Amino acid sequence: MPLSCSQLSVFYGRRKALSGFGLAMQKGEIRTLIGPNGSGKSTALQALAGLIAPAEGKVTIEDVSVATMSRRAIAKKLAFLPQQPSAPDEMTIAQLVRQGRFAAVGLFRSYDRRDEEAIEWALESTGLSSLADRTLQELSGGERQRAWISAALAQEAGILLLDEPTSFLDIGYQVEVLDLVHRLSRERGVTIIMAIHDINQAIAVSDRISLLEKGELRFDGEPRALAESGLIERTFRVKGRFVQVSPDAPPHFDVELKRLSH
């Protein structure tokens, strides 16, 4: 199993940010974490990436405890992209992606043919080969996010963790990023876990969804089961209903919006 965790609990001071969280991933699976702000999504991702040591529970990558692995060993298996990564605007896409390859190269080895092939594969997989010489400041929001995903892919990690990859993007760029995520899973076999705000995007792209509230796992299962559970309305405290335009289409959550008085 590429990635799993059981009974993860994380504290920030005396506050428990994550309580008894668990999941088990299959190769090539897309799992989304959803929940209100402060529900523990980002904390869960950071714990899975080995960036936070849990007070309880453990994370394993290919049945090896993350707690026993070096950062470089983790980076060879898992890539983590935070909400707002930063790099100098003058950096080109190619330079950013080469930097992403550093986990495999290390301090004392030059880039060889294998590394160059990995970089080319990362650029090709994200559709950025023809834009490699452009600087980050020249890119659209969607292109910039694809560049960061490309840098993560250059690690050749089989597991990709994404924290709010569609935040701050226009709807067209959101679709572009989600399409890339889907292709990486289906065509490249990359195992993907991402935190996401948009419930309908999560339902459309996910194999399984984990719903968090106040640091606790409220639901873990297939999107259609979540649509039938009534948990979305209760957890997010909204009125709405799931509709389905055709038998093959994923259910869509239609929020009931009240007219605001001016």
URLINMO-V902178 format. One record per residue. N is the residue number from 1. RES is the residue in one letter. PHI is phi in whole degrees, -180 to 180 (999 if undefined). NEAR is the number of other C-alpha atoms within 12 Angstrom. Layout:
# URLINMO-V902178
N&RES&PHI&NEAR, N&RES&PHI&NEAR
This chain:
# URLINMO-V902178
1&M&999&20, 2&P&-59&32, 3&L&-150&40, 4&S&-152&33, 5&C&-150&33, 6&S&-145&25, 7&Q&51&24, 8&L&-74&35, 9&S&-130&31, 10&V&-129&34, 11&F&-114&22, 12&Y&-113&17, 13&G&67&8, 14&R&-94&9, 15&R&-85&15, 16&K&-86&24, 17&A&-87&32, 18&L&-147&38, 19&S&-135&31, 20&G&61&27, 21&F&-78&41, 22&G&-149&33, 23&L&-160&33, 24&A&-138&30, 25&M&-97&35, 26&Q&-105&24, 27&K&-59&28, 28&G&79&28, 29&E&-80&35, 30&I&-108&40, 31&R&-118&44, 32&T&-112&47, 33&L&-105&49, 34&I&-125&46, 35&G&156&37, 36&P&-62&28, 37&N&-56&22, 38&G&79&20, 39&S&-83&30, 40&G&110&38, 41&K&-63&41, 42&S&-65&38, 43&T&-62&37, 44&A&-62&53, 45&L&-63&45, 46&Q&-66&32, 47&A&-68&38, 48&L&-64&48, 49&A&-81&44, 50&G&78&35, 51&L&-88&26, 52&I&-126&25, 53&A&-84&26, 54&P&-70&32, 55&A&-73&24, 56&E&-142&22, 57&G&84&26, 58&K&-150&32, 59&V&-115&40, 60&T&-127&30, 61&I&-115&33, 62&E&51&22, 63&D&68&18, 64&V&-109&20, 65&S&-65&24, 66&V&-61&33, 67&A&-63&26, 68&T&-97&17, 69&M&-101&22, 70&S&-76&18, 71&R&-60&20, 72&R&-68&23, 73&A&-64&24, 74&I&-64&34, 75&A&-63&34, 76&K&-74&29, 77&K&-106&35, 78&L&-140&42, 79&A&-118&42, 80&F&-121&44, 81&L&-116&37, 82&P&-72&28, 83&Q&-61&26, 84&Q&-131&19, 85&P&-67&22, 86&S&-134&17, 87&A&-158&21, 88&P&-58&14, 89&D&-60&17, 90&E&-78&17, 91&M&-70&24, 92&T&-85&28, 93&I&-58&41, 94&A&-59&33, 95&Q&-66&30, 96&L&-63&38, 97&V&-69&43, 98&R&-62&36, 99&Q&-63&30, 100&G&-64&37, 101&R&-79&40, 102&F&-58&30, 103&A&-58&31, 104&A&-83&34, 105&V&-84&27, 106&G&80&20, 107&L&-79&12, 108&F&-114&9, 109&R&-134&12, 110&S&-83&15, 111&Y&-66&20, 112&D&-111&15, 113&R&-60&11, 114&R&-62&17, 115&D&-67&27, 116&E&-63&26, 117&E&-65&21, 118&A&-65&31, 119&I&-66&39, 120&E&-62&30, 121&W&-63&28, 122&A&-64&37, 123&L&-66&36, 124&E&-65&27, 125&S&-63&32, 126&T&-102&38, 127&G&69&27, 128&L&-114&32, 129&S&-56&23, 130&S&-78&15, 131&L&-108&24, 132&A&-57&31, 133&D&-90&21, 134&R&-77&23, 135&T&-82&23, 136&L&-61&30, 137&Q&-70&19, 138&E&-86&20, 139&L&-91&24, 140&S&-74&21, 141&G&-60&26, 142&G&-67&31, 143&E&-65&35, 144&R&-64&40, 145&Q&-66&42, 146&R&-64&43, 147&A&-64&49, 148&W&-67&44, 149&I&-65&46, 150&S&-61&44, 151&A&-62&42, 152&A&-67&44, 153&L&-66&50, 154&A&-61&45, 155&Q&-66&42, 156&E&60&40, 157&A&-79&38, 158&G&-83&34, 159&I&-124&45, 160&L&-125&48, 161&L&-108&43, 162&L&-125&42, 163&D&-102&35, 164&E&52&34, 165&P&-68&44, 166&T&-106&37, 167&S&-63&26, 168&F&68&19, 169&L&-107&23, 170&D&-63&17, 171&I&-57&16, 172&G&-63&16, 173&Y&-72&23, 174&Q&-61&30, 175&V&-63&26, 176&E&-60&26, 177&V&-69&35, 178&L&-67&38, 179&D&-63&26, 180&L&-62&35, 181&V&-58&43, 182&H&-63&31, 183&R&-66&23, 184&L&-61&35, 185&S&-69&28, 186&R&-79&20, 187&E&-95&16, 188&R&-111&26, 189&G&72&22, 190&V&-76&34, 191&T&-86&42, 192&I&-127&49, 193&I&-123&50, 194&M&-141&47, 195&A&-86&42, 196&I&-150&40, 197&H&-89&30, 198&D&-77&31, 199&I&-63&34, 200&N&-69&31, 201&Q&-65&36, 202&A&-61&41, 203&I&-65&36, 204&A&-69&31, 205&V&-103&37, 206&S&-90&38, 207&D&-84&33, 208&R&-141&32, 209&I&-126&41, 210&S&-113&42, 211&L&-101&44, 212&L&-110&37, 213&E&-148&29, 214&K&52&25, 215&G&80&34, 216&E&-116&32, 217&L&-80&32, 218&R&-95&29, 219&F&-154&30, 220&D&-148&30, 221&G&176&26, 222&E&-77&26, 223&P&-54&36, 224&R&-63&29, 225&A&-66&22, 226&L&-64&33, 227&A&-61&31, 228&E&-91&20, 229&S&-85&20, 230&G&80&21, 231&L&-74&30, 232&I&-60&36, 233&E&-61&23, 234&R&-72&18, 235&T&-69&25, 236&F&-93&23, 237&R&55&15, 238&V&-130&18, 239&K&-99&18, 240&G&178&20, 241&R&-154&22, 242&F&-90&28, 243&V&-123&18, 244&Q&-136&19, 245&V&-77&12, 246&S&-155&9, 247&P&-59&9, 248&D&-89&9, 249&A&-84&16, 250&P&-69&26, 251&P&-63&27, 252&H&-122&26, 253&F&-85&30, 254&D&-103&20, 255&V&-78&19, 256&E&-85&13, 257&L&-101&10, 258&K&-86&9, 259&R&-68&6, 260&L&-85&5, 261&S&-86&4, 262&H&-109&3
